[in-house]
Amino acid sequence: MANYLASIFGTEQDKVNCSFYYKIGACRHGDRCSRKHVKPSYSQTILMPNLYQNPAYDPKNKMNPSQLQNHFDAFYEDLWCEMCKYGEIEEIVVCDNNNDHLIGNVYARFKYEDSAQAACDALNSRWYSARPIYCELSPVTDFREACCRLNSGEGCVRGGFCNFIHRKEPSPELERELELSTKKWLKERGRDERSVTRSPSPEPTRKRF
């Protein structure tokens, strides 16, 4: 029985624990969910709910698509450089969804669990864009299961209200820049990935809006 319960933990067959919370780190029912949201005591991934304020969802927004992308790139670069202060980053995921439990959610997956814990501890006393940051460890470690597969294909009919993550992507140019700057940073640190004090973390170059 114990082996069976372990094998279905966090799946749709699990009648006790919420599969959406386990896969995505968020559930549309929130505290009213009939199944348990088991918060991890350790993880490589942190979640900062509602951190990205997407101007596209502001009724007063007058930005064109190019300006919206530049706005997001500035945010993404700023975030990446800040996360590097706590350890080596494996992946950053920003939700492009418009439903209450996913809008603006930002996930950062570190190479090491202690880096994620250090980031979580520090960020809960920080502010961003005049708003307090709320940060927690997330059970999500595989974003292939968390992200909507239709969104990258023919298109998801649910749009921004899908319960799976619609991932907002930085521009290819920024991705290349961050990859190169991160490689340079790691080289300067002597490839001691756990050290965060041997050299300064990368600094953002784009204008913040």
N, C-alpha and C positions, 0 to 999 in steps of 0.2 A: 504493500500500500504506500509506504513512504517513497519508494522509487517511482511509483506511478504519479503521486502528487508532485514530486520534483520534476518529472518529465512534462507535466502540463502547466507548470507555474507560468503565469503571465500569458497564457494562450487563451483562445476563445473557449476552450474546454474547461478552463479554470473558473469555477463558479464562485470562488471566494475573492480572488485578486483580479483587479481591473487590467484587462489586456491592453487597452488604449494607453493607460498610464505607463505600463511597463514598456510599450513600444515607442511612445511619443513623449513621455514625461509630462503629459497634460491630458485632461479629460474634460469633455464639454459639460459633464455633470458636476465637476468640482467636488466640494464637500458633501454634496447631496447624492453622490454616486452610491449605488447599493453594494458595490464591491470595494475591497480595500485598495488604497493607494499606499503601497509599501515604499517608503522613502529609504534610499540606500544609505548605509553608514559610511561607505567609501565608493568612489567611482572615478573614472578618468574624465567624466563629462560634467560640466556645470550648466545650469539654465538660469538665464536672466529674463524673467517674464516682462513683456511689454516694453523692452528697452528701446527698440528702434521705432521712432515716431515717423511713420511713412507719410510724407506730405501728399502722396497720391490719394490718401483716404481723408484728406481735409477738404470739406466742401468749398473752402475759399482758395484752394490751390490754383495757381495760375502757371505752374511750371510745365514746360514741354517735356517730352520723353528724354531728350538729351540732358536737360537740367535735372530731371529726377534721377537719372543714372549717375550724374556727377555728385549729387547729394548723397546717394547711397555709397558711392565709392569712397567719399570722404569719411563717412561713418565707418565703413568696413575697415579702411586702412587705420583709422584712429583706434578702433577696437582691437585689431590684430596686434598693433604695436604695444598696446596696453597689456594684452594677455601674455605677450612674450616676456613681460617682467616677472612672471610667475613660473615659467618653464616652457619647454618646447611644445608648440601647438601642432596637433595632427589635423584638425579640421575645425572650421567655424561655419555654423549654419544659422541663417537668418530667415525667419518665416515671413512669407509674403501673403499669408492668409488674412482674412478680415473678420474671422469669428472671435468671440470674446476670449476664449482660452488659448488662442494661438497668435493673435495679432501682435506683431512686433517682438515675438519671442526670439531670443538669441541663445544658441548653444555653442559652447567651446569645449572641444575634446582635446585633452592634453595627452602627451605620451605617457606620463606617470600620474598615478593617483595622488601622490603627495603634492604635485603641482596644482592639481584641481582643488585640493583642500585648501592650499595656501591662497589661491585666488578667491575661493568662496569666503574664506575668513576675512580677507582684506576688502573685498568689494562690497560687503554688506554695510560698511561704514563710509561708502563713497557715494558721490552724486555724479550724474551725467545730464548735461543740458538742463540744469536747474531742477532735476528730479532725482529722488533717492533711488539707488540701485538695490534691487532685491535679488539675491543670488542663492541658489540651492544646488546640491548635488543631484544629478539626474540619473535615472536607470538606463538611459539610452546610450548604447555603445555602438550600434550598427544603424546608421541612418538610411541604409537601403530599405530597411523594414519600416522606418518612420516616415519616409518621403513618399508622396503620391506618385505612382508610376505613370499614371495617365498624363500628369502635368507636363512631363518631358516628352510626351509622344504626341498623339493626336489632339490632346487637350482634355482637361477634366471638366465635365459638365457642371460640377458643383462650384467651380471657380474658387474664389477666396473663402467660401464657406465650407470647403472640404475639411473633414476631420483628420486627414493626413497632411503632413507638412508640404506646402508649396514653397520650394526653396528659392530665395531671391539671390541671384548671382551677381558678383562684381564683374566689372568689365574684364575681358581677357588681358588687356594691357596691365591693369592693376594686379591681376593674378601673377603675371610674369614678374612684375616688379617685386612683389612680396616674396615670391619664391627665391629670387636672386638675393634680396636683402637678408632673408632668413638664412640662406646658405652661407653668406658672408659672415653673419653674426655668429653662427655655430662654429665656423672656422676660427674666428677670433677668440672664441671661448675655449678653444682647444678640444672641441667635440665632447666636452664634459657637459652632457645635456642637463644634468641635475643642478649644475651651478647656475645661479642667476645673478652672481655678483662679479664675475670675472670681466665682463665688458657690458657697456650700456646696451639696452634693448633698442631695436630699430625705432626711428622717429618718423611720424607721419609727415608727408610733404604736401598733401592736398589741403586746400582751404576748407575749414569747417564752416558749415552754414549756420 
